[in-house]
Amino acid sequence: MSDGELKYPKWQAEFQEAVIELDREKLFGKIQKFEVAVFTRLQELASDSDHHDERQAIDDAASTLREVKKHKLSHPDRNKIDETHRR
C-alpha cells in the first residue's frame, strides 16, 4: 500500500511495517520507527483540538503494537507488571 492510499500517512506506513514484520530483530526497530513517527505527529497535533479520528487511530495502533510486542517479542504486559507490584 502506498502512502497515497493511507488515511494517516505520517505514521501508518510504519505501523503496517511493524505489524507484518516476522524477524524479531527487525521488528524492534520498526516499532521504534512507529513510536518516533507517532510522537512527531502528536507534537504536530498538540495545538489543534481537531483530529479526534486520527488520535483514536493512533491509540488503536499503539494498542495493537503493545500486543505485538507481548506476543512476538515476549514483552510482558505492563498491566500485569503493575498488578504484581501492587500486591
C-alpha positions in Angstrom: 0.0 0.0 0.0 1.5 3.4 -0.9 1.5 6.5 1.2 -1.1 8.0 -1.1 -3.6 5.2 -0.1 -3.1 5.7 3.7 -5.5 7.8 5.6 -2.7 9.0 8.0 0.5 8.6 6.0 2.7 10.4 8.6 2.7 7.2 10.8 0.5 4.4 9.3 3.2 3.0 7.0 5.5 2.5 10.0 2.6 0.8 11.8 1.9 -1.5 8.9 5.5 -2.5 8.5 5.8 -3.3 12.2 2.6 -5.4 12.3 3.7 -7.6 9.4 7.4 -8.0 10.4 8.3 -11.5 11.4 12.0 -11.0 12.2 12.3 -10.2 15.9 15.4 -8.0 15.5 13.9 -6.0 12.6 10.5 -5.8 14.5 12.1 -4.0 17.4 13.5 -1.3 15.0 10.2 -1.0 13.2 8.3 -0.5 16.4 10.7 2.2 17.3 10.2 3.9 14.0 6.5 3.8 14.5 6.8 5.3 18.0 9.0 8.2 16.7 6.5 8.9 13.9 3.6 8.9 16.3 5.5 11.2 18.8 6.3 13.6 16.0 2.7 13.6 14.7 1.3 14.1 18.2 3.6 17.1 18.6 2.1 18.5 15.4 -1.4 17.9 16.7 -0.8 19.3 20.2 -2.1 22.8 19.5 -5.0 21.6 17.4 -8.2 20.4 19.1 -9.4 18.8 15.9 -8.2 15.4 14.5 -10.1 13.3 17.0 -10.3 10.4 14.5 -6.6 10.4 13.9 -5.9 10.5 17.7 -8.2 7.5 18.1 -6.5 5.7 15.3 -3.1 6.3 16.9 -4.4 4.9 20.2 -5.7 1.8 18.4 -2.5 1.3 16.5 -0.4 1.7 19.7 -2.6 -0.9 21.5 -2.2 -3.3 18.6 1.6 -2.9 18.8 1.6 -3.5 22.5 0.0 -6.9 21.8 2.6 -7.5 19.0 5.4 -6.7 21.5 3.9 -9.0 24.1 3.4 -11.9 21.7 6.3 -11.6 19.2 8.9 -10.1 21.5 7.9 -11.8 24.7 7.4 -8.4 26.1 5.5 -8.6 29.4 2.1 -6.9 29.6 2.7 -3.7 31.6 -0.6 -4.0 33.4 0.4 -7.4 34.7 3.7 -6.0 36.0 1.8 -3.1 37.7 -0.6 -5.6 39.3 2.3 -7.7 40.6 4.0 -4.7 42.2 0.7 -3.7 43.9 0.5 -7.0 45.8 
